[in-house]
Amino acid sequence: MNMKKMLLMLAMLAVAGVAQAQGKLNVVASTEDLASIAAEVGGDRIAVEAIAKGYQDPHFVEAKPSFILRLQRADLLIVVGKELEIGWLPPLITQSRNAKVQVGASGYLDASLQAKILDLPTTQITRAMGDVHPFGNPHYWLDPANGKLIAKSIGAKLAELRPNDRTFFDQRVADFSARLDVAEKRWLAQLAPYKGAKVVTYHRSYPNLADRFGLDIVGYVEPRPGIPPTPQHTLDLIAEMKRQNVKVVMVEPYFDLKTPNAIGRETGAQVLVLPPSVGGVKEITNYIALFDYDVNLLANALKQATGK
Ligand SMILES: [Zn+2]
């Protein structure tokens, strides 16, 4: 190979490298759930990272300098919204000084805008009582129907940023939705015998899950979302659970088990640690695996509780 040919080849390789670097969108998701859905939709056209880990309370994440570095490089930031990340994400976005991912910019996607949101406020919105869900429930990803809506909005956004790949993203959204539909039938069948089962949850993380799979949440260990248990509220809850014969308490992995265990001892209810997110335990590697894991856990607990 002569020198001219070699130089030409090197130049071509360099161009190909640049094209590839431009081709891959850098996506940052605030949570592992959104990162998992983004990976399903974006495939090899994106590189995606999550900020909060699935085993952390997504309302309260310790901000690290490395998060700012990720946001500096991002072409797209996907957030859960409904103020889930209000306590930690806004300063990171500001400090990234990345114009693309500022709130309202084209590289900022609030996944809640297209999703079905429960617990919408009926009175004047206030955080005065410490309620961390003032604009409706931000744990909406725990319904596969919302998973499909999230995928659709991510697909639309990726296509907006990379119009040439629109067909690719559309196909992946359709494929993911079809796989979710198949899996949802399985989950519904698994939980069908326990339709209407009464449960209590620690935080208000599971209204969408309960709604989809027919569970009846009759109370919460927290007096209000984000407010730790108080002795009086715990006594009231125990009385209510005895009255309604509630036999399962669902607890997110990041809460202290002292109060739930005390409630379990008083009422005979099982305390079930149920991860609400991808990455909550290491087996939950993606969005579909999240429901596989949780539905299994719930079905086993409800089987024990009801004898069905
Ligand atoms: Zn919450």
Boltz pocket constraint, residues with backbone or C-beta under 6 A from the ligand:
constraints:
  - pocket:
      binder: B
      contacts: [[A, 59], [A, 132], [A, 133], [A, 138], [A, 139], [A, 203], [A, 204], [A, 205], [A, 225]]
      max_distance: 6.0
